[in-house]
Amino acid sequence: MRMRSGTAIAGVAALAVAGMALGAAFEPVSAHGPTRQKVRESIEINAPQAKVWAAIGNFQDMSWLPPVTKTEGEKGNEIGATRKLTLEGGATVEEELYKYEPDMLSYSYRITKVDVKVLPVTNYSSTLTVSPAPDGKAKVEWAGAFYRGFPNNDPPPELNDEAAVKAVSGLYKVGLEALKKKIESGS
């Protein structure tokens, strides 16, 4: 009888230990890092695709984007090409081209250096694409993916997910509207 009760106690203890281990494995996690955010904006421009691509297809020319006052770069449209954008007020953004498909009227780039006070994002990549739209128009789509400017938990409001999405979406909308105006006015 003693042996049985010792075995029973050992069995109950083993079950208790296993239960605690399982319980710990299934505890809810209360903290997690940031989530990758995505923004996609587009606009139709009353011009042929080729004309629109001619305005945006050169990675070394961001003159159509209002906050950009100067673009300096190296390697043209080659994969690995770089550009440095100088913005109104003097801040800079450094970017690198990682995909260039002129036959698809598309290119992709990533930001390699930016002050989060200028654009509250990290690990940012983006693609610009020109595609056909009805009645001979062109559609320009600007899509980006990024993390907020503050990579840890509890970001300050100016570096949280909402601030990052708002800043990128606002930049895309301003840029696309300026591009439309520039092309449609012939300037």
KETI-681392 format. One record per residue (C-alpha): x, y, z. Coordinates in steps of 0.2 Angstrom, whole numbers, plus 5000, padded with zeros to 4 digits. Layout:
// residues N
XYZ
...
//
This chain:
// residues 187
500050005000
501450125004
502250094987
500650134979
500350294988
502150344985
501950314967
500350414967
501150554975
502550554963
501250544948
500250694955
501950794958
502450754940
500750814933
500850974943
502551014936
501950974919
500351084921
501451224928
502551214912
501051204901
500251354910
501851454908
501951414889
500151474887
500251634897
499751784886
501151894881
500852064886
502252154877
502652154858
503652254846
503052364832
502052304817
502552334799
501452474792
500952494774
500352644764
499652644746
499152794737
498752814719
498152954706
497552954688
498453074677
497753134661
499353094651
500052934642
501052814653
502652854644
502453044648
502153004666
503652874667
504753004659
504353124674
504652994688
505652854680
507352934684
507852884701
509053034702
507653164699
506453194713
506053374707
504253334706
504053304725
503753474733
504753464749
506353414739
507453554734
508953464728
509353284723
511153214722
511553044717
512752904710
512552764698
510952834689
509652694688
510752544692
510352424706
511252494721
511152674715
511052804729
510252974730
510253104744
508753214744
508853394752
507253454759
506553624763
507453674779
508953584775
508553404782
509153264771
508553084766
509752954759
508952814748
509552664738
508752584723
508552404724
507452364710
507252444693
506052384680
505852514666
504852384655
503652374669
503752564673
504152534691
505652544703
505852514722
507052594734
507352604753
507852734764
509552704771
509652864782
508352984789
508153084805
506453014813
506053204816
505953224797
505053064793
504552964808
504952794801
506252654801
506552514789
505652604775
505452534757
504452594743
503852564725
503252684712
502352614697
501452684682
500052584674
498652604661
497052694666
495452714656
495352834642
497252844638
497652904656
499052844667
498852784685
500352814697
500452704713
501552744727
501652604740
502752594755
503052484770
503952534786
504052524805
503652674816
505052794821
505152724839
505552534838
505252494856
503652484866
502652634872
503252754858
502952944860
501553004850
502553084837
503452924833
502052794835
501152694821
499852824818
501152964816
502152864804
500652814793
500052994793
501753064788
501952934774
500252944767
500253144768
501953134758
501253024745
499653124742
500653284741
501853214729
500553124718
499553284717
501053394713
501553264699
499753264692
499853454692
501553464684
501153344670
499453404666
499953584665
501453544654
502653624666
//
